[in-house]
């Protein structure tokens, strides 16, 4: 039996209306669309103290292994990698904001991943779904997008802190700021022209330009520091009671982000059943959660199913072979991981703004004509970036929604699990006070 025939039989390629060649092309397309994470994630985690070379190694290895398992076991054309938004929460809210050492923060990611894995095995994700006001789900995504935009603009030097006005414009004459603006324009132009690897190409171009300007970092040797974050997580510290809300925030956002993304992608691929149910959804969720656990052991923040998988699906990917190809390319990138240190921070700021801007678009799904929803959504969207905390934004929006519904005599529209979650958030604020 030829290799092509074996792959066809093993992945059911013909049965899903695809070909081996199309699956390989689709997997390569997905990799190019999401490969920017190899540079962006180490830059974000580096701000939290994780050695950039080690973070790059963990990013490639965790994404590669997780995506290959997604293809071989879950049989879906989906890819996983460290999630944008959750990595920013890890670095800027948990580590820099709360003063939690990055090793303990990895322990928190581990606990959230284990909890997600158990919930996926037990099939009780519906419990979590009922705990969050459904009208606020788009606001959470939009708030995380605003969080990324704020961080990107700050790292680019376009905005900076100010004692009187809180924030103000940056110094546009700085070479790093000008480089960031150029990178942002290049990213937007390439993506608008349909270039799948637009973000990656813009980062590479900015890095080349940064070298004569003296803005580039110093690349390490291919074997230098790659294992610096492996098995460095602090589990004992992660069990501290005051860390419970951080674990909950990591779990909550990962569950909803992954579930929403997976359902959308499966539908886009035309793999949903006639009754609307999703084949293999439990396996996909288990792989997603397992990848987070593995990533924390390797030294990176929460992994999640990537919406960029839609690029491969658009290219014709319909089976797990697409994911295997994408994961294999991440593994092939491992020897180059330490080289990400040469990328200047200004070049990485642009993808944060681009990805954040696309996520803010979820706000269009909010029912702005319903005052309770509109005010609660605004609290959520504004709270996440301005408080520099996904957990605080979630709490503010949920409490506001429940209180407004109850005050207006619409208690029947608030399920008891949602009321319970709001009560927990009130207790959390009381304890913090």
Helices and strands as residue ranges (DSSP letters): H 3-11, G 14-16, H 20-34, H 37-47, H 52-69, I 70-74, E 80-82, H 86-88, I 89-95, H 102-122, H 125-131, G 134-136, H 137-156, E 159-162, E 166-169, H 175-192, H 198-213, H 235-238, G 241-243, H 244-268, H 281-298, E 303-305, H 309-314, H 320-332, G 334-342, H 345-360, G 361-365, H 371-386, H 390-407, G 411-413, H 416-432
